[in-house]
Amino acid sequence: MSEKTETPAAPRILVPVDGSANTDRAIDLLLREIKEAGPLDLHLLNVQIPVDSGHARMFVSSGDIDAYHREEGQLALKSARDKLEAAGVRYSWHIAVGRIAETILRFAEEHAIDRIVMGTHGRSGLTHLLLGSVASEVSRSAPIPVTLVK
């Protein structure tokens, strides 16, 4: 008689990517975690802000706007993708359009993400109060763990 034991699935990690050095630090953290603890199911997500102005849409086709979002998303994802590929780490990448924090949270729910790891600009005090923070909004609202990397 033999028992079949299933290997637990790798944790599903969402990394919101904005193309900044902050994102690179989040990727570096995850690369260290992979080295120490084993594989992760990584999902990179770049969220583009929608072009909502009716005036812009009068002069630019929706196809051109879609192409713009795709190009900007690819550019923002490049550094993170390069780091993961250089390390031989498998991942998937996604580009979405919408309000950034809401889109991150919706993606996490729809894809059964276990944890969000994101870089933060590290603003504090009045600057943070005036500008708000996607990282703060995500960490306050997410029903799953959020790791913020300064």
N, C-alpha and C positions, 0 to 999 in steps of 0.2 A: 504494500500500500504506500502511495506517495502523496504528499501534499504539494499543491502548487502555491507558491507564495508570489504575490504580485509585487513588483518593484513599485514603490510609491512614485507618482508622477512628480516631475520637477516643479517647484513652485513657479507660478505664473507671475512674472514681474512686469509692471508697466513703467516705462521711462518716458515721461513727457520731454520732448526735445525741442529746444529753441535755437540751437546752433551756437550757444555761448560756451565760454570756459566753465560755467557752472554745470552745464550738462556733461562736459568732459569729465569733471570731477565725480559726478554721479556714476558715469560709465567706469571710471577707474575703481571706485568702490566696489562695483559689481564684479569686475574682473578679479579683484582680490577675493571676494566671497566665493566665486566659482573655483578659484585655485584652492581655497581652504576647505570648502564644503561640498563641492560638486556642481553639476549642471543646474542651470536655471532656464526656464522657458521665458525668454526676453521678448518684449514687445516695445518697439520704439514708436512713439506717436508725436507727430508734429501737428499742431492745430493752427490753421490759418484764420485770420480775422476776416469775416465776410465783408464783401463790398456791398453795403446796404443802400448807398446813395442812389436815388433814382436818377440823378443827373449823370452819374458815371455810367449807369446802365443804358442811358440814351445814346452814348457815344461808343461804348465798348460792348462787344457781343458776349453772351454768356460763355461761349466757347473760349474766347480770349481770357475771360476772367478765370475759368477753370484751368487753362494752361498756365496762367500766372500763379495760381495757388499751387499747382503741381511743381512748377519750377522753383518757387520759393521754398516749398516743403522739402524738395530734394536737396536744395542748398543747405537748409537748416539741419538735415539729417546726415550730411556728408561726414563730418568729423566723427560722430558717434559710430556710424557704419564702418568707417575706416579703422577705428580702434578695435571694434569687435572682429572684423575680418582679419586684421593683423594678428589677433590673438587666437584665431581659428574657432571663434564662438559663434554658434548658430543663433539666429534671431529672426524676427519678422518686423517689418516696418509698415507704418500706416500714415496717411495724411488725411486730416479731416478739416472741415471748415465749420466754425461756430464760435460761441463764447468760450474762451479757453478753459476755465475751471469746469464749467458745466460739461463741456465736451470730454474732458479727461475723466470726470466722474462717470459719465454715461458709458464711455468706452470700457472703463474698468468693470462696470456692472455687466454689460453685454458680453464681455469676454471672460467672465469669471476670474478676474485678476485677484491674486492673493495679497499683493503688496504693491504700493507705488513708491518709486525711488526717483526723487527729482532734485535738481540743483535749485538753489535759491540765491538771490542777489545779496542777501544778508542786510537788507535795509532795516533800519529801526527808527523808533521815535517818530518825529513829525513827517519825515519822508515817507515812511511806511503808511502812516495814517492818511496822508494826502493821496498817495499813489495806489494804495491797496496792494495786495499781493496775491498772485495766482496760487503760490505755494501755501500761503496762509489759508486761503479759501478752500483749497483741496484738503489740507490737513484737518481743518475744522469740520468739513462736511463728509469726508470719506468714511464709510463703515468698515474699512479695512486699514491695516497699518500703513502709515506713510513715513518714509525716511527722507528727511530733508538734508541735503548736503550743501554746506556753505562753501 
